Amino acid sequence: MKIISVALLAILVLAACNRNLLTGSKLTLDNYNQITTGMSKAQVEKILGPPTSMETKDMLVFKKTIWRYEDGRKFAQITFKNDEVDSKDANLSRQ
């Protein structure tokens, strides 16, 4: 009985973190929808965790950084302009 209680508690904790229960990934539609224009990198990382990959380009007038998150076939791409969210793209609703 104690093992069942611990297992249920673990499931509830993971569900509360908005993670994929199978992979543990924070790349979920609910989390993605929390990302809004103007957010800082720290705010995005708090919601989605560290990116799978990142690329930074120093333009003449601004710095552009792209963070890509992947979990199997699912992906999300967050584009920062001068370290604030400028745009985002994903295929999460299509999975």
VENSUL-V866105 format. One record per residue. RES is the residue in three letters. PHI is phi in whole degrees, 0 to 359 (* if undefined). OMEGA is omega in whole degrees, 0 to 359 (NA if undefined). D_CENTER is the distance of its C-alpha to the mean C-alpha in Angstrom with 2 decimals. Layout:
# VENSUL-V866105
res=RES phi=PHI omega=OMEGA d_center=D_CENTER
res=RES phi=PHI omega=OMEGA d_center=D_CENTER
This chain:
# VENSUL-V866105
res=MET phi=* omega=180 d_center=35.46
res=LYS phi=294 omega=179 d_center=33.71
res=ILE phi=296 omega=179 d_center=31.45
res=ILE phi=296 omega=179 d_center=30.41
res=SER phi=297 omega=179 d_center=29.63
res=VAL phi=295 omega=179 d_center=27.45
res=ALA phi=297 omega=179 d_center=25.58
res=LEU phi=296 omega=178 d_center=25.05
res=LEU phi=296 omega=179 d_center=23.86
res=ALA phi=297 omega=178 d_center=21.28
res=ILE phi=297 omega=179 d_center=19.98
res=LEU phi=295 omega=179 d_center=19.89
res=VAL phi=296 omega=179 d_center=18.01
res=LEU phi=296 omega=179 d_center=15.24
res=ALA phi=295 omega=180 d_center=15.21
res=ALA phi=292 omega=181 d_center=15.08
res=CYS phi=274 omega=183 d_center=11.83
res=ASN phi=53 omega=178 d_center=10.10
res=ARG phi=248 omega=171 d_center=9.71
res=ASN phi=292 omega=185 d_center=11.24
res=LEU phi=295 omega=181 d_center=14.76
res=LEU phi=279 omega=185 d_center=15.91
res=THR phi=256 omega=184 d_center=13.44
res=GLY phi=81 omega=182 d_center=11.80
res=SER phi=289 omega=175 d_center=8.30
res=LYS phi=273 omega=181 d_center=5.57
res=LEU phi=279 omega=178 d_center=4.65
res=THR phi=235 omega=179 d_center=7.16
res=LEU phi=299 omega=179 d_center=8.98
res=ASP phi=300 omega=179 d_center=9.58
res=ASN phi=293 omega=179 d_center=6.26
res=TYR phi=303 omega=181 d_center=5.92
res=ASN phi=293 omega=177 d_center=9.52
res=GLN phi=283 omega=181 d_center=9.28
res=ILE phi=283 omega=181 d_center=8.35
res=THR phi=231 omega=179 d_center=11.97
res=THR phi=304 omega=178 d_center=14.31
res=GLY phi=96 omega=179 d_center=15.58
res=MET phi=294 omega=178 d_center=12.78
res=SER phi=277 omega=176 d_center=13.05
res=LYS phi=299 omega=180 d_center=10.98
res=ALA phi=297 omega=179 d_center=11.47
res=GLN phi=293 omega=179 d_center=10.22
res=VAL phi=295 omega=181 d_center=6.81
res=GLU phi=295 omega=178 d_center=6.84
res=LYS phi=295 omega=181 d_center=8.29
res=ILE phi=276 omega=187 d_center=5.76
res=LEU phi=258 omega=184 d_center=2.54
res=GLY phi=85 omega=180 d_center=5.67
res=PRO phi=290 omega=181 d_center=7.61
res=PRO phi=289 omega=175 d_center=7.26
res=THR phi=291 omega=177 d_center=9.56
res=SER phi=210 omega=178 d_center=11.84
res=MET phi=214 omega=180 d_center=12.81
res=GLU phi=218 omega=179 d_center=15.95
res=THR phi=238 omega=176 d_center=17.93
res=LYS phi=236 omega=178 d_center=21.01
res=ASP phi=267 omega=178 d_center=23.54
res=MET phi=281 omega=180 d_center=25.20
res=LEU phi=294 omega=187 d_center=28.50
res=VAL phi=256 omega=182 d_center=27.39
res=PHE phi=209 omega=177 d_center=23.70
res=LYS phi=254 omega=180 d_center=20.96
res=LYS phi=247 omega=179 d_center=18.25
res=THR phi=234 omega=178 d_center=15.10
res=ILE phi=243 omega=174 d_center=12.67
res=TRP phi=255 omega=178 d_center=9.37
res=ARG phi=242 omega=177 d_center=8.72
res=TYR phi=245 omega=179 d_center=6.39
res=GLU phi=226 omega=175 d_center=8.96
res=ASP phi=214 omega=186 d_center=10.12
res=GLY phi=66 omega=179 d_center=13.75
res=ARG phi=276 omega=181 d_center=14.42
res=LYS phi=281 omega=175 d_center=11.09
res=PHE phi=212 omega=170 d_center=9.15
res=ALA phi=219 omega=179 d_center=7.21
res=GLN phi=232 omega=181 d_center=8.87
res=ILE phi=247 omega=179 d_center=8.79
res=THR phi=254 omega=179 d_center=12.41
res=PHE phi=254 omega=172 d_center=13.82
res=LYS phi=241 omega=185 d_center=17.55
res=ASN phi=52 omega=174 d_center=19.17
res=ASP phi=68 omega=173 d_center=15.98
res=GLU phi=233 omega=181 d_center=14.95
res=VAL phi=301 omega=178 d_center=12.65
res=ASP phi=252 omega=179 d_center=15.21
res=SER phi=200 omega=178 d_center=13.66
res=LYS phi=210 omega=179 d_center=10.87
res=ASP phi=210 omega=180 d_center=11.47
res=ALA phi=197 omega=173 d_center=10.38
res=ASN phi=242 omega=186 d_center=12.59
res=LEU phi=294 omega=181 d_center=10.96
res=SER phi=283 omega=181 d_center=14.03
res=ARG phi=268 omega=182 d_center=16.36
res=GLN phi=267 omega=NA d_center=15.68
